[in-house]
Amino acid sequence: MREYMLCLFAAAAVTYFLTPPVRALAIRWGIVAPVRDRDVHDTPTPRLGGLAMAGGLLAGLLLASKLPMMSSVFDGSNVVFALLSGASIIIVLGIVDDKWGLDAPTKLAGQVLAAGVMAFQGIAIIWLPIGGTLVLDPLTSVLFTVIIVVVSINAINFVDGLDGLAAGIVAVAAGAFFVYAYLLSVDLGLERATLATLVSVVLVGMGLGFLPNNLFPARIFMGDTGSMLLGLLLAAATITLSGQVDPSALSGGAFLPTLLPLILPFAVMALPLIDLGLAVIRRTRAGRNPFAPDKQHLHHRLLEMGHSQRRAVFLMYAWTALIAGAALAIAFFPLIYAGIGTAVGVVIMVFLVRRTPPKSVVNHGESQTGPIGRIG
């Protein structure tokens, strides 16, 4: 656990300290998010924060490569190179999109390329815990992996609509996934789960390191460079655990070996996936492009109910933690106790969502002064 925490702190520290110079670079290059009708911010804000998070990723992986316990991930293995190859493509794609803007088909092609590069190099779904163990043929494995990665990338991209929202949700989701992956890789000695554990804990560090500059009022946005990178890494973590750890290798008892490897990835990403699904259905019914932006996401609805930006963001964090925690509770506790705890959590969350503070409280202290106006 100590070495994982070192990787987390390294990723967080490098992300945090790189964010201000990246912000200055974004302003210098003119990579600034304009104010549009569908946006919540009302002042142009620098984006490209994903570049700082990429630095955090490299720092976490570099430190891990020097730690004895992590050696099995790097020695004689191609998966780290596969991860970095896919991440590099996504980062370049994101920078181009943040600077000049890309149409949906071009972005989708780049996402498929990044996912395919990872899949062909070893980060791929090999089997599924369905009917025991369902082994996938090579073509199905690659296709299924590409679909999962692309869905994950766009789910995080869609949910990135409020200051601090995507970074925090990914940090919470990755933290929950780390707990389960750590149990498998360390306590049960399933060595192949180590990459999932490492990527998860580095993701937590990247999110925590970026949040101080991204919480309302944000001084910088992560941009598509950041949201697509986070989505790809979260997908890579779930794939290396759920798709490559044979469920028959897990002992029975409280682990629900047949179902949990399939449930947990969807649980930790439930909120972004729900938001993505609702957006696609909503836009398709209206005869619009599923990737055409609008202002009807879950976080927009919370704002319409009267919640402040900060409150809406923390409510989304709490929902993510509740859903992911429920899946973890199934792993660690008897089903009856997990069910009771989840039910209590749902009741509390529904109460918090429905209870909006007075307008005077909502707007108190939340000046809309833009970040760029504070330079110098």
C-alpha positions as CSV (number, residue, x, y, z in Angstrom):
1,M,0.0,0.0,0.0
2,R,2.9,2.4,0.8
3,E,4.3,2.2,-2.7
4,Y,0.8,2.8,-4.3
5,M,0.4,5.9,-2.1
6,L,3.8,7.2,-3.2
7,C,2.6,6.9,-6.8
8,L,-0.6,8.7,-5.9
9,F,1.3,11.6,-4.3
10,A,3.7,11.8,-7.2
11,A,0.9,12.0,-9.8
12,A,-1.0,14.6,-7.6
13,A,2.1,16.8,-7.0
14,V,3.3,16.9,-10.5
15,T,-0.2,17.6,-11.8
16,Y,-0.7,20.4,-9.3
17,F,2.6,22.1,-10.0
18,L,2.4,21.7,-13.8
19,T,-1.1,23.2,-13.9
20,P,-0.1,26.9,-13.6
21,P,2.5,26.8,-16.3
22,V,0.2,24.9,-18.6
23,R,-2.5,27.5,-17.9
24,A,-0.1,30.3,-18.9
25,L,0.8,28.3,-22.0
26,A,-2.8,27.9,-22.9
27,I,-3.4,31.6,-22.7
28,R,-0.3,32.3,-24.8
29,W,-1.4,29.8,-27.5
30,G,-4.9,31.1,-27.4
31,I,-6.4,27.8,-26.2
32,V,-9.2,29.4,-24.3
33,A,-12.8,28.2,-23.9
34,P,-15.2,30.9,-25.2
35,V,-18.5,31.6,-23.6
36,R,-21.4,29.8,-25.5
37,D,-25.1,29.6,-24.8
38,R,-24.8,26.0,-23.5
39,D,-21.9,26.8,-21.2
40,V,-22.1,27.6,-17.5
41,H,-19.0,29.8,-17.2
42,D,-19.5,33.4,-18.3
43,T,-15.9,34.4,-18.9
44,P,-13.4,32.9,-21.4
45,T,-11.3,30.3,-19.5
46,P,-8.0,28.6,-20.5
47,R,-8.2,24.9,-21.3
48,L,-5.5,22.3,-21.9
49,G,-5.4,21.2,-18.2
50,G,-5.2,17.6,-19.5
51,L,-1.6,18.3,-20.4
52,A,-0.7,18.8,-16.7
53,M,-2.5,15.6,-15.9
54,A,-0.5,13.8,-18.6
55,G,2.6,14.9,-16.7
56,G,1.1,13.5,-13.5
57,L,0.5,10.2,-15.3
58,L,4.1,10.0,-16.5
59,A,5.4,10.9,-13.0
60,G,3.3,8.2,-11.4
61,L,4.4,5.5,-13.8
62,L,8.0,6.6,-13.8
63,L,8.1,6.3,-10.0
64,A,6.3,3.0,-10.1
65,S,9.0,1.6,-12.5
66,K,11.6,2.3,-9.8
67,L,9.7,0.6,-6.9
68,P,10.4,-3.1,-6.2
69,M,6.7,-4.2,-5.8
70,M,5.8,-2.7,-9.2
71,S,8.5,-4.4,-11.2
72,S,6.2,-7.1,-12.5
73,V,4.2,-4.5,-14.4
74,F,7.2,-3.2,-16.3
75,D,9.5,-6.2,-16.6
76,G,9.1,-8.1,-19.8
77,S,5.6,-6.7,-20.4
78,N,4.2,-4.7,-23.3
79,V,1.1,-3.4,-21.5
80,V,2.6,-0.2,-20.1
81,F,3.9,0.7,-23.6
82,A,0.4,-0.1,-24.9
83,L,-1.1,2.2,-22.3
84,L,1.3,5.0,-23.1
85,S,0.8,4.6,-26.9
86,G,-3.0,4.9,-26.6
87,A,-2.6,7.8,-24.1
88,S,-0.2,9.7,-26.5
89,I,-2.7,9.5,-29.4
90,I,-5.5,10.8,-27.2
91,I,-3.3,13.6,-25.8
92,V,-2.4,14.8,-29.3
93,L,-6.0,14.5,-30.5
94,G,-7.1,16.5,-27.4
95,I,-4.6,19.2,-27.9
96,V,-5.6,19.7,-31.6
97,D,-9.3,19.7,-30.6
98,D,-8.8,22.2,-27.8
99,K,-6.9,24.5,-30.1
100,W,-8.8,24.3,-33.4
101,G,-11.9,22.2,-32.7
102,L,-12.5,18.9,-34.5
103,D,-15.8,17.6,-35.9
104,A,-17.4,14.5,-34.3
105,P,-16.3,11.9,-36.9
106,T,-12.7,13.0,-36.8
107,K,-12.6,12.8,-33.0
108,L,-14.3,9.4,-33.1
109,A,-11.8,8.1,-35.6
110,G,-8.9,9.3,-33.3
111,Q,-10.5,7.6,-30.3
112,V,-10.9,4.4,-32.2
113,L,-7.3,4.5,-33.3
114,A,-6.1,5.0,-29.7
115,A,-8.3,2.2,-28.4
116,G,-7.2,-0.1,-31.3
117,V,-3.5,0.6,-30.7
118,M,-4.0,-0.4,-27.0
119,A,-6.0,-3.5,-27.9
120,F,-3.6,-4.8,-30.5
121,Q,-0.7,-4.4,-28.0
122,G,-2.3,-6.3,-25.2
123,I,-4.8,-4.1,-23.3
124,A,-7.8,-6.0,-24.4
125,I,-10.8,-8.0,-23.1
126,I,-9.7,-11.6,-23.3
127,W,-12.7,-13.2,-21.6
128,L,-15.9,-12.3,-19.9
129,P,-17.4,-13.8,-16.7
130,I,-20.5,-15.0,-18.5
131,G,-21.7,-18.5,-18.1
132,G,-18.4,-19.4,-16.3
133,T,-15.7,-18.0,-18.5
134,L,-16.5,-16.9,-22.1
135,V,-13.2,-16.8,-24.1
136,L,-13.3,-14.2,-26.9
137,D,-11.7,-14.7,-30.3
138,P,-9.0,-12.1,-31.3
139,L,-11.3,-10.1,-33.5
140,T,-14.1,-10.0,-31.1
141,S,-11.7,-9.1,-28.3
142,V,-10.3,-6.1,-30.2
143,L,-13.8,-4.9,-31.3
144,F,-15.2,-5.2,-27.8
145,T,-12.3,-3.4,-26.3
146,V,-12.5,-0.5,-28.8
147,I,-16.2,-0.1,-28.0
148,I,-15.6,-0.1,-24.2
149,V,-12.8,2.5,-24.5
150,V,-14.7,4.8,-26.9
151,V,-17.8,4.7,-24.7
152,S,-15.7,5.4,-21.6
153,I,-13.9,8.4,-23.3
154,N,-17.1,10.0,-24.4
155,A,-18.9,9.3,-21.1
156,I,-16.2,11.3,-19.2
157,N,-16.2,13.9,-22.0
158,F,-20.0,14.4,-21.7
159,V,-20.0,14.8,-17.9
160,D,-17.2,17.4,-18.0
161,G,-19.6,20.4,-17.8
162,L,-19.1,22.0,-14.4
163,D,-16.0,23.2,-12.6
164,G,-14.3,20.2,-11.0
165,L,-16.9,17.7,-12.0
166,A,-15.1,15.3,-14.3
167,A,-11.8,15.3,-12.3
168,G,-13.7,14.6,-9.1
169,I,-15.9,11.9,-10.4
170,V,-13.0,10.1,-12.0
171,A,-11.0,10.4,-8.7
172,V,-13.9,8.9,-6.8
173,A,-14.5,6.2,-9.3
174,A,-10.9,5.3,-9.6
175,G,-10.5,5.2,-5.8
176,A,-13.3,2.7,-5.6
177,F,-11.8,0.6,-8.4
178,F,-8.4,0.8,-6.6
179,V,-9.8,-0.8,-3.5
180,Y,-11.1,-3.8,-5.4
181,A,-8.1,-4.1,-7.6
182,Y,-5.7,-3.8,-4.6
183,L,-7.5,-6.7,-2.9
184,L,-7.1,-8.9,-6.0
185,S,-3.5,-8.0,-6.8
186,V,-2.1,-7.9,-3.3
187,D,-4.2,-9.9,-0.9
188,L,-5.1,-12.7,-3.4
189,G,-1.8,-12.5,-5.3
190,L,-3.3,-12.1,-8.7
191,E,-0.3,-10.4,-10.3
192,R,-2.1,-9.6,-13.6
193,A,-4.3,-7.2,-11.7
194,T,-1.4,-5.0,-10.7
195,L,-1.6,-2.7,-13.7
196,A,-5.2,-2.0,-13.0
197,T,-4.3,-1.1,-9.4
198,L,-1.5,1.2,-10.5
199,V,-3.5,3.0,-13.1
200,S,-6.4,3.5,-10.7
201,V,-4.2,5.0,-8.0
202,V,-2.4,7.3,-10.5
203,L,-5.8,8.4,-11.8
204,V,-6.8,9.4,-8.2
205,G,-3.6,11.4,-7.9
206,M,-4.2,13.1,-11.3
207,G,-7.7,14.1,-10.3
208,L,-6.8,15.4,-6.8
209,G,-3.8,17.3,-8.2
210,F,-5.9,19.1,-10.8
211,L,-8.9,19.9,-8.6
212,P,-7.4,22.9,-6.7
213,N,-7.2,24.9,-9.9
214,N,-10.4,23.4,-11.4
215,L,-13.0,23.8,-8.6
216,F,-15.4,26.7,-8.9
217,P,-14.5,29.2,-9.9
218,A,-12.1,27.3,-12.2
219,R,-8.8,28.9,-13.2
220,I,-8.4,26.3,-16.0
221,F,-10.4,23.6,-17.7
222,M,-9.1,20.2,-18.5
223,G,-10.4,20.4,-22.0
224,D,-10.8,17.4,-24.3
225,T,-7.2,16.7,-23.7
226,G,-8.0,15.9,-20.1
227,S,-11.5,14.4,-20.3
228,M,-10.5,12.0,-23.1
229,L,-7.3,11.0,-21.3
230,L,-9.2,10.3,-18.1
231,G,-11.8,8.2,-19.9
232,L,-9.1,6.2,-21.7
233,L,-7.2,5.5,-18.5
234,L,-10.3,4.5,-16.6
235,A,-11.3,2.1,-19.4
236,A,-7.8,0.6,-19.4
237,A,-7.9,0.0,-15.7
238,T,-11.3,-1.8,-16.0
239,I,-10.2,-3.8,-19.0
240,T,-6.9,-5.0,-17.5
241,L,-8.8,-6.2,-14.3
242,S,-12.2,-7.3,-15.5
243,G,-11.2,-8.6,-18.9
244,Q,-8.0,-10.3,-18.1
245,V,-8.4,-11.7,-14.5
246,D,-10.1,-15.0,-14.9
247,P,-13.2,-15.1,-12.5
248,S,-12.5,-18.8,-11.8
249,A,-9.3,-17.7,-10.1
250,L,-11.3,-15.9,-7.5
251,S,-12.4,-17.8,-4.4
252,G,-16.1,-18.0,-3.7
253,G,-17.8,-16.6,-0.6
254,A,-18.5,-12.9,-0.4
255,F,-16.7,-12.0,-3.7
256,L,-19.5,-13.1,-6.0
257,P,-16.8,-14.1,-8.5
258,T,-19.1,-14.6,-11.4
259,L,-20.8,-11.2,-11.3
260,L,-18.6,-8.7,-9.5
261,P,-15.9,-8.4,-12.2
262,L,-18.7,-7.4,-14.6
263,I,-20.7,-5.2,-12.2
264,L,-17.9,-3.1,-10.7
265,P,-16.6,-1.4,-13.9
266,F,-20.2,-0.2,-14.7
267,A,-20.8,0.8,-11.1
268,V,-17.7,3.1,-10.8
269,M,-18.7,4.7,-14.1
270,A,-22.4,4.6,-13.6
271,L,-23.1,8.3,-13.5
272,P,-21.1,9.3,-16.7
273,L,-22.6,6.3,-18.5
274,I,-26.2,7.2,-17.5
275,D,-25.6,10.8,-18.6
276,L,-24.1,9.6,-21.9
277,G,-27.0,7.2,-22.5
278,L,-29.7,9.8,-21.8
279,A,-27.9,12.4,-24.0
280,V,-27.8,10.0,-27.0
281,I,-31.5,9.0,-26.5
282,R,-32.6,12.6,-26.1
283,R,-30.7,13.9,-29.1
284,T,-31.6,11.0,-31.4
285,R,-35.3,11.4,-30.5
286,A,-35.0,15.1,-31.5
287,G,-33.5,14.1,-34.8
288,R,-30.1,15.6,-33.9
289,N,-26.6,14.2,-33.9
290,P,-26.0,12.2,-30.8
291,F,-22.7,14.1,-30.3
292,A,-24.3,17.5,-30.8
293,P,-23.9,19.5,-27.5
294,D,-26.9,20.7,-25.4
295,K,-27.6,22.0,-22.0
296,Q,-29.7,19.1,-20.6
297,H,-27.1,17.0,-18.9
298,L,-27.6,15.8,-15.3
299,H,-25.5,18.6,-13.9
300,H,-27.5,21.1,-15.8
301,R,-30.7,19.8,-14.3
302,L,-29.3,20.1,-10.8
303,L,-28.5,23.8,-11.6
304,E,-32.1,24.3,-12.9
305,M,-33.4,22.9,-9.6
306,G,-31.6,25.7,-7.8
307,H,-28.4,24.1,-6.6
308,S,-25.2,26.1,-6.9
309,Q,-22.3,25.0,-9.0
310,R,-20.4,23.7,-6.0
311,R,-23.3,21.9,-4.5
312,A,-24.3,20.3,-7.8
313,V,-20.7,19.1,-8.2
314,F,-20.5,17.6,-4.8
315,L,-23.9,15.9,-5.2
316,M,-22.6,14.3,-8.3
317,Y,-19.5,13.2,-6.4
318,A,-21.7,11.7,-3.7
319,W,-23.9,9.8,-6.2
320,T,-20.8,8.3,-7.8
321,A,-19.4,7.3,-4.4
322,L,-22.8,5.8,-3.4
323,I,-23.1,3.6,-6.6
324,A,-19.4,2.5,-6.5
325,G,-19.6,1.9,-2.8
326,A,-22.7,-0.2,-3.2
327,A,-20.8,-2.5,-5.6
328,L,-17.8,-2.7,-3.2
329,A,-20.1,-3.5,-0.3
330,I,-21.4,-6.5,-2.3
331,A,-17.8,-7.6,-2.5
332,F,-17.0,-7.2,1.2
333,F,-20.2,-7.7,3.1
334,P,-23.2,-10.0,3.2
335,L,-25.8,-8.9,0.6
336,I,-28.4,-8.0,3.2
337,Y,-26.1,-5.4,4.9
338,A,-25.0,-4.1,1.6
339,G,-28.6,-3.6,0.5
340,I,-29.6,-1.8,3.7
341,G,-26.6,0.5,3.5
342,T,-27.3,1.3,-0.1
343,A,-31.0,2.0,0.5
344,V,-30.2,4.4,3.4
345,G,-27.7,6.1,1.1
346,V,-30.2,6.5,-1.7
347,V,-32.8,8.0,0.7
348,I,-30.3,10.5,2.0
349,M,-29.1,11.5,-1.5
350,V,-32.7,11.9,-2.8
351,F,-33.4,14.2,0.2
352,L,-30.2,16.3,-0.5
353,V,-31.1,16.6,-4.2
354,R,-34.6,17.7,-3.6
355,R,-33.7,20.1,-0.8
356,T,-32.3,23.2,-2.5
357,P,-31.0,26.2,-0.5
358,P,-32.5,29.7,-0.8
359,K,-31.3,31.8,-3.7
360,S,-29.4,34.1,-1.4
361,V,-27.4,31.1,-0.1
362,V,-26.9,29.6,-3.6
363,N,-25.2,32.7,-4.9
364,H,-23.4,33.8,-1.8
365,G,-19.7,34.0,-2.4
366,E,-19.9,32.5,-5.9
367,S,-18.7,35.4,-7.9
368,Q,-18.7,34.8,-11.7
369,T,-15.5,36.8,-12.1
370,G,-13.6,35.0,-14.8
371,P,-10.2,33.4,-14.2
372,I,-8.4,35.2,-17.0
373,G,-9.4,38.5,-15.5
374,R,-7.4,37.6,-12.4
375,I,-4.0,37.1,-14.2
376,G,-1.3,39.2,-12.6
